[in-house]
Amino acid sequence: MARKATDCRDTPSVSGCSLYISGEEDEVVRAAAEHMVSVHEHADSPELREQVRAELKEALPGT
């Protein structure tokens, strides 16, 4: 299974967050949603998780 990733730098924010998360798709979606709730003050919802899933990309080699 190909590793997936999300990068906070792809979505500019007030906090200037630079977190990069990679792993299996479900792991990344769960971790990114938890991060978005705790750091970026989003509300956790199925829509948030689907948005994260839709924006996933292939992980960088070695990550």
Wavefront OBJ file of the C-alpha trace (Angstrom):
o trace
v 0.000 0.000 0.000
v 1.358 3.425 -0.965
v 1.994 5.856 1.861
v -0.097 9.018 1.839
v 0.688 12.442 3.266
v -0.694 15.824 4.179
v 1.266 19.014 4.802
v -0.019 22.026 6.759
v 2.155 24.271 4.579
v -0.218 23.530 1.670
v -2.933 25.499 3.479
v -1.569 28.761 4.869
v -2.747 29.555 8.371
v -2.307 32.223 11.008
v -0.154 29.855 13.056
v 2.270 29.203 10.179
v 2.154 25.488 10.985
v 4.642 23.313 9.096
v 3.538 19.838 10.217
v 3.927 17.042 7.648
v 2.106 13.758 8.360
v 2.671 10.551 6.401
v 1.573 6.960 6.772
v -1.214 4.656 5.699
v -4.263 6.569 4.481
v -6.532 5.936 7.471
v -3.702 6.800 9.900
v -3.013 10.091 8.152
v -6.689 11.066 8.014
v -7.129 10.333 11.735
v -3.929 12.123 12.790
v -4.547 15.124 10.534
v -8.115 15.529 11.805
v -6.931 15.360 15.422
v -4.222 17.935 14.639
v -6.695 20.251 12.894
v -8.999 20.128 15.927
v -6.330 20.595 18.593
v -4.064 23.115 16.827
v -6.136 24.836 14.150
v -9.406 24.868 16.146
v -11.537 23.133 13.500
v -14.543 21.073 14.555
v -14.154 17.337 13.994
v -16.754 16.039 11.580
v -17.139 13.480 8.807
v -16.892 16.367 6.331
v -13.518 17.468 7.765
v -12.155 13.930 7.474
v -13.427 13.595 3.903
v -11.785 16.915 3.017
v -8.490 15.653 4.458
v -8.846 12.374 2.552
v -9.580 14.189 -0.724
v -6.444 16.353 -0.360
v -3.997 13.532 0.432
v -0.991 13.113 -1.815
v 1.727 10.508 -2.241
v 4.243 10.683 0.611
v 7.726 11.988 -0.120
v 10.329 9.216 -0.424
v 11.831 8.323 2.919
v 8.947 9.687 5.002
l 1 2 3 4 5 6 7 8 9 10 11 12 13 14 15 16 17 18 19 20 21 22 23 24 25 26 27 28 29 30 31 32 33 34 35 36 37 38 39 40 41 42 43 44 45 46 47 48 49 50 51 52 53 54 55 56 57 58 59 60 61 62 63
